[in-house]
Amino acid sequence: MRSLPGALIIVLAVASIVLIVLALRASNYLGGSGIGSASSSGQGVLVTSSTASTSVSGRASVPRGTYVVMLGDPRCPHCRAMERFFEVYSAETGVRAFFCSVLDRVCADAFWKLYRVGATQGVPTIIACRDNRVGFIEVGELENSEWWSTKLASMEALTAGKVPVFIAGSLYREVEIDKALATELCSTILSHSKPIG
């Protein structure tokens, strides 16, 4: 049997991602409270078995040195929504956030490297880092403070290895990130990023 052309595989993967995002949004719109569903107020229901410590407010305590870098396009409405979300989230939690525009050559190069390893196919692509190491990648708009705090508090930050990729808060896959790419994502591109908030 002949294998499908690469372009068709990419189209099918993108279509699958769109269907997953639409299903999650429909669940939220219809009053569902599925895992990872988010609302515009940032209050979604999240079922998790995290062992991370929690603060007095009930939000997971995020360790120092944790930050996020969003690869995005300033013209993208989902990127702008996440930028607004991280302005508030950063002010509330102290977690630093940065915006790296894919219109910048260095940020675009990092995005395409993630694309080639199967970590993303669109923006916003948000890389969670701690002390210049990669913890996880979230693709798409996800305005859920509790989800972010829980994941950031419990993530295992790596200099290289298998990194989980989430789409709209749900685990999609793991991708292999080498040390050079991890350094680029959590350190090098910061000089081409603007702080959010």
Secondary structure, DSSP 8 states (H G I E B T S, - for coil): -----HHHHHHHHHHHHHHHHHHHHHHHHTT---TT---TTS-----------B-TTSSB---TTEEEEEEE-TT-HHHHHHHHHHHHHHHHH--EEEEEETTSHHHHHHHHHHHHTTS-SSS-EEEEEETTEEEEEEES----HHHHHHHHHH---BSSEEEEEEETTEEEEEEEE-HHHHHHHHTGGGGG-EEE-
